[in-house]
Amino acid sequence: MKVRCRTILVTGGSSGIGAAACIMLSEAGMTVYAASRSGRSPRPEDPGIIPICMDVNDPGSVSKAIESIKSQKGSLDAIVCCAGNGIGGAIEDTSPEEARYQFETNFFGTDNCIKAVLPLFRGQWHGRIITVTSVAGFIPIPYQGYYSAVKAALDMYMKALAIECRRFGIQCCSVMPGDVKTGFTSARKRTRGSENPDSPYYVHASRSISKMERDEQGGMPPERIARAIRRQLGRRHMKFTVVPRLDYSAIRVLERLLPTRILLWAVGLIYDK
Ligand SMILES: NC(=O)c1ccc[n+]([C@@H]2O[C@H](COP(=O)([O-])OP(=O)(O)OC[C@H]3O[C@@H](n4cnc5c(N)ncnc54)[C@H](OP(=O)(O)O)[C@@H]3O)[C@@H](O)[C@H]2O)c1
């Protein structure tokens, strides 16, 4: 693979997709800063991976991390935003606080990181921004409505950003995985209302979330997504959107072709039995 980037920051680098990306990018010869709240290295013996403590929801912590990379390396070629989490529960069973929590790390945390690197990227007239969104950003997933909404929002944000930043030589790409076997499943929080057996959604939501969790745990290894990220970083021009694996790309095509009524019926058959 052609190395177009030398120094990369990966958020959510301690686990799952971010960890796999750190390892793969380091193996490709890049210096990778693996950022997470725990500051854990995905491969402590690897000198190409530098663990860094950073909470994406704390702009002070993000700018401190970027400053430290700048002072050590002088530049940063790319940021890969993987930090994220999921909540499960019917929309009516989700409190405003729980809904905001879902947007906090996935959307505003990513926004904090991107805003922190943009001045640097503009100043050096190059920079690549990759966000890990989700198939849930174009397929509406019941009982994960806020998760679907935040991934759709992030995908649209990335497209707008791509237009705004192209004159500065900055490229943007949204990688949209389907089910991936990571710690994401065990980290998912059920909303308080959805755990109440008296909720009218209780039976369907529980069944549906259990199915999603089984699908995730039987899903792709995170290395599959890391490979897609590495491929984009090696290209002269990154794609704006990447949906790894043929079956998920086919679903994307279908989503665009099918009337919404049919799409929602089909999703309901799978996730709302
Ligand atoms: N797994 C799937 O099926 C799947 C499918 C589609 C999309 N995705 C997306 O892929 C991304 C990565 O998920 P994953 O599956 O790799 O999950 P994961 O294994 O749970 O990893 C999440 C990572 O995010 C970090 N993190 C969480 N909150 C953070 C914060 N406030 N600041 C900094 N780091 C934070 C965690 O580290 P600390 O806890 O140490 O901070 C961890 O490294 C997420 O955006 C997720 O929505 C996942």
The ligand as an SDF file (V2000), in Angstrom:
LIG
                    3D

 48 52  0  0  0  0  0  0  0  0999 V2000
  -19.5470   -2.7670   16.4240 N   0  0  0  0  0  0  0  0  0  0  0  0
  -20.4340   -2.5400   15.4790 C   0  0  0  0  0  0  0  0  0  0  0  0
  -21.2510   -3.4320   15.1300 O   0  0  0  0  0  0  0  0  0  0  0  0
  -20.4610   -1.2090   14.7790 C   0  0  0  0  0  0  0  0  0  0  0  0
  -21.1970   -1.1110   13.5830 C   0  0  0  0  0  0  0  0  0  0  0  0
  -21.2490    0.1110   12.9270 C   0  0  0  0  0  0  0  0  0  0  0  0
  -20.5800    1.2110   13.4310 C   0  0  0  0  0  0  0  0  0  0  0  0
  -19.8890    1.0940   14.5920 N   0  0  0  0  0  0  0  0  0  0  0  0
  -19.2240    2.3060   15.1000 C   0  0  0  0  0  0  0  0  0  0  0  0
  -17.8420    2.0850   15.1570 O   0  0  0  0  0  0  0  0  0  0  0  0
  -17.2620    2.9400   16.1530 C   0  0  0  0  0  0  0  0  0  0  0  0
  -16.3270    2.1100   17.0200 C   0  0  0  0  0  0  0  0  0  0  0  0
  -17.1090    1.1400   17.7090 O   0  0  0  0  0  0  0  0  0  0  0  0
  -16.5190   -0.2760   18.1560 P   0  0  0  0  0  0  0  0  0  0  0  0
  -17.4460   -1.2880   17.6140 O   0  0  0  0  0  0  0  0  0  0  0  0
  -15.0900   -0.3660   17.8580 O   0  0  0  0  0  0  0  0  0  0  0  0
  -16.8150   -0.1610   19.7290 O   0  0  0  0  0  0  0  0  0  0  0  0
  -15.8830   -0.4030   21.0290 P   0  0  0  0  0  0  0  0  0  0  0  0
  -15.1030   -1.6570   20.8730 O   0  0  0  0  0  0  0  0  0  0  0  0
  -16.8260   -0.2830   22.1770 O   0  0  0  0  0  0  0  0  0  0  0  0
  -14.8910    0.8280   21.0160 O   0  0  0  0  0  0  0  0  0  0  0  0
  -15.2960    2.1310   21.3630 C   0  0  0  0  0  0  0  0  0  0  0  0
  -14.0670    2.9810   21.5630 C   0  0  0  0  0  0  0  0  0  0  0  0
  -14.4720    4.3250   21.8070 O   0  0  0  0  0  0  0  0  0  0  0  0
  -13.7430    4.8170   22.9270 C   0  0  0  0  0  0  0  0  0  0  0  0
  -14.5460    5.8730   23.5590 N   0  0  0  0  0  0  0  0  0  0  0  0
  -15.8220    5.8230   23.9930 C   0  0  0  0  0  0  0  0  0  0  0  0
  -16.1950    7.0000   24.5080 N   0  0  0  0  0  0  0  0  0  0  0  0
  -15.1230    7.8390   24.3720 C   0  0  0  0  0  0  0  0  0  0  0  0
  -14.8780    9.2020   24.7130 C   0  0  0  0  0  0  0  0  0  0  0  0
  -15.8110    9.9490   25.2950 N   0  0  0  0  0  0  0  0  0  0  0  0
  -13.6700    9.7310   24.4040 N   0  0  0  0  0  0  0  0  0  0  0  0
  -12.7040    8.9780   23.8150 C   0  0  0  0  0  0  0  0  0  0  0  0
  -12.8750    7.6870   23.4740 N   0  0  0  0  0  0  0  0  0  0  0  0
  -14.0740    7.1240   23.7500 C   0  0  0  0  0  0  0  0  0  0  0  0
  -13.5450    3.5800   23.8290 C   0  0  0  0  0  0  0  0  0  0  0  0
  -12.4230    3.7050   24.7030 O   0  0  0  0  0  0  0  0  0  0  0  0
  -12.5430    4.2030   26.2440 P   0  0  0  0  0  0  0  0  0  0  0  0
  -13.7370    3.5200   26.8260 O   0  0  0  0  0  0  0  0  0  0  0  0
  -11.2350    3.8210   26.8510 O   0  0  0  0  0  0  0  0  0  0  0  0
  -12.6920    5.6820   26.1600 O   0  0  0  0  0  0  0  0  0  0  0  0
  -13.2190    2.5410   22.7570 C   0  0  0  0  0  0  0  0  0  0  0  0
  -11.8540    2.6250   22.4030 O   0  0  0  0  0  0  0  0  0  0  0  0
  -18.4380    3.5550   16.9110 C   0  0  0  0  0  0  0  0  0  0  0  0
  -18.6240    4.8750   16.4750 O   0  0  0  0  0  0  0  0  0  0  0  0
  -19.6220    2.6910   16.5100 C   0  0  0  0  0  0  0  0  0  0  0  0
  -20.8210    3.4350   16.5220 O   0  0  0  0  0  0  0  0  0  0  0  0
  -19.8010   -0.0870   15.2790 C   0  0  0  0  0  0  0  0  0  0  0  0
  1  2  1  0
  2  3  2  0
  2  4  1  0
  4  5  1  0
  4 48  2  0
  5  6  2  0
  6  7  1  0
  7  8  2  0
  8  9  1  0
  8 48  1  0
  9 10  1  0
  9 46  1  0
 10 11  1  0
 11 12  1  0
 11 44  1  0
 12 13  1  0
 13 14  1  0
 14 15  2  0
 14 16  1  0
 14 17  1  0
 17 18  1  0
 18 19  2  0
 18 20  1  0
 18 21  1  0
 21 22  1  0
 22 23  1  0
 23 24  1  0
 23 42  1  0
 24 25  1  0
 25 26  1  0
 25 36  1  0
 26 27  1  0
 26 35  1  0
 27 28  2  0
 28 29  1  0
 29 30  1  0
 29 35  2  0
 30 31  1  0
 30 32  2  0
 32 33  1  0
 33 34  2  0
 34 35  1  0
 36 37  1  0
 36 42  1  0
 37 38  1  0
 38 39  2  0
 38 40  1  0
 38 41  1  0
 42 43  1  0
 44 45  1  0
 44 46  1  0
 46 47  1  0
M  CHG  2   8   1  16  -1
M  END
$$$$
